[in-house]
Amino acid sequence: MAELVQQQPGQGYAPIDEAKRQRLLELVRGRAMARPTDLSEDEVMVWPSLVVVEAVSATVFLLGLTLLSIFVNAPLTARANPNQTPNPSKAPWYFLNLQELLLHMNPGLAGVIIPTIALGAIAAIPYIDRSPLGVGILGTSAKGRKIIAFTTVYTVIVQIVYILLDEASGRRQFGIGAVLQDAGAPEIVYAQAVPSLIILAAIAGLVVSVQAIFRPTRREMIIALFTGFVVTYVVLTIVGTSFRGENQDLTMPWNLPLEHH
């Protein structure tokens, strides 16, 4: 039996032309709710796109390193003497930040407690900030990038001021440690508690400043704290590498022995 369709109101029904119906269905066909997506245009092949770039980069780096080794002599010194420790004696560059901390506080605090707390806090970030929004984007937002810039400047200034003040006081915690030590306080007070409070004061100042200026989200506050950690690592490494001369005293880089330039 042929299907019927209503004509104009009051004119009854008329049979449907099957061919016409198919044409109409073709004209009004909509998108399916779920359809495969062709991602071939978004793909980048490993060969040649990635491998060629890596090969060119490796070649340029090797060429530059070869030319540098030809025209610049390595600062080699005399054969090591196990009976004479060089002055200054420095750790590998990636530990110079800890060596710098050792100059200003108790070795256990600088070499064990602070690094453990810092690494534990970094490992806890994914459990504190579980939002997927903005993942993989530098600073997450424009405000986040401003927070990074502010934190960088703040941390550099605070680090430099702290180092200079502690050097001026004879590396005795701005003189506070000296007063407590002369008063007979136990070592845990002037060598561990005082430096810890000074560090916490700098962190608290950063948190309060960022909160007052930017009104950050949890993600942005974590960005500020992580930026402070990275900048502190870099600043302490630079100071330990290029600004510590004989007896680990502060000096200008051009006054260092050649092997420490």
Summary of the structure (lengths in Angstrom):
residues: 261
radius of gyration: 32.9
end to end distance: 97.3
largest distance: 115.9
contacts: 613
relative contact order: 0.10
helix: 65%
strand: 3%
